[in-house]
């Protein structure tokens, strides 16, 4: 869909850390947390589907991250739909692997 994206470090600082610690493969999609969005990132995302939904520069990407206001009423529906589509694509791609275990845990 040629949506804007940014690399996000997979550094074990979230709920997936225990899986990594136990040697279990983990992955995911990231839509923002408590880090700040710079102007260039805001400008890149504002032109994506759901125009006008690029967020606010120099502000937390998700001001409700891990707070009581982090509820279903606080969802950006366009971003949510894109994340669900992305997750579905990954799940289908994994399901199509002929040997998923070997793909997830290569010996070389």
N, C-alpha and C positions, 0 to 999 in steps of 0.2 A: 504493500500500500504506500510505500515510500514516505512513511511517517518519520519525523525527526526522532532522533534517539541520542543517548549519551552513554558512554561507558560508565558502569558503576562497579567499584571494587567489591569483590566477594570476599570480605575480610573477616567473616565470622562474628560480626557485631550485631546480629539479630537472632530471630527465633530458630534459624537453621544451624546455629553453631553446634548444638549437641549432636546433630547428625554428622557433621563434618568431623567432630572429635571422635565419634564412634566409627569413622571410616565408611559412612554411608553417603553415597553420592547425593548431592543436593543442587538445586538450581532455582531460578525464579525470575520474576519480573519485578521491576522497581518503578514506582510512580512518584517517588518523593518521600521525604521524611523531614527531619528537623534541620537539614542543611539549607543554605540560602541560595536563591536563584539570582544569577547575575543577569544584567541587561541583555547580553548577547544570547543567552539561553532563552530568555523570555521572548525575544524577537524571533528566534528560530521556531519556537513552539506556537506562537500566536498565528502563524500562517497555516498550521496544520488543520485537518478536519475539525470542525467545531470552532471556526474562527472566533477570535475574541476570547478564547479560553487559554491563553498563554500564561496566565498568572500574573503576578506582580514582581517586578524586579526589586532586588535588595530587600526581600522579605522571605520568610520561611516558606519552603515549598509546600509544606503541610503544617500549618499552625496548630492543628488539632492532633498531630501525631502523638499517640500514647497518652492522650488527655481525655477527659470526660466528654468533650465535644466531638470526639472521633466516632461518629455514629453514621448510620445509613443515610440520614438526612444531610450529611456533609459530603456526599459523593458527587464528583463531577461525572455526570452520566456518560458524556462522550468519552472521557478518559477510561471510565469503567468498561464500556463496551469494547474499546480497543484492547484493553488488557485481557478481557475475557477471550477475545478473538486470538490474541497472541498465545494465551495459555492453551486454547484448543488446538492451535497449530502445533505447538510443542508436544502436547499429549499424542496427537495423531502421528507426528513424526517418530516419537518413541515407540508407539504401538506398531509401527511398520518395520522396526528393526528386527531382522531375522534372529539375532542373538543379542538381546538387550543387555544381558549381564556382561558379555564380552565387550560390548560397545561402551558401557558405563565404567567398566573396570578393565581397561586394556592391560595386558601383561608386558607390553614393550615400552 
